[in-house]
Amino acid sequence: MSSLTAKVFKAGNSQALRLPKSLNVTASTLVITPTDGGFIVTDPAAAARRRRALRKLWGSCPDFPDAR
């Protein structure tokens, strides 16, 4: 996916981030993690779904190296 531009605006005493419609964000809550270069926005529910899916795959390929 290529980079997208979001708009920052003031909402009361806070700043808000207007995300492009093309992202189709359905989450009601997002996690913002500060980094040296800015920040990363993640959907905690989507991350939990990915973790559950990966747990189901654990051990399904006996030849796969153990990376614990």
C-alpha positions, 0 to 999 in steps of 0.5 A: 500500500502506498502512503496516504495524506491525512489532515490534522485539525483542531477539535475543541482543545484537542487535535484530530486526524481526518483519515481518507475515506479510502481507508475504510476504517471501521474501528471505533478505537485506534492506538497511536504509538509515538516513534522517532519519525512521527507515529504509527496508528494501529487497530488493536482489534485487527491485531488481536485477530491476527494473533488468534489466526497465527496461534491456530497455525502454530505447529501446522508445519512440522518442518518449519523452524522453531523461532521462539 
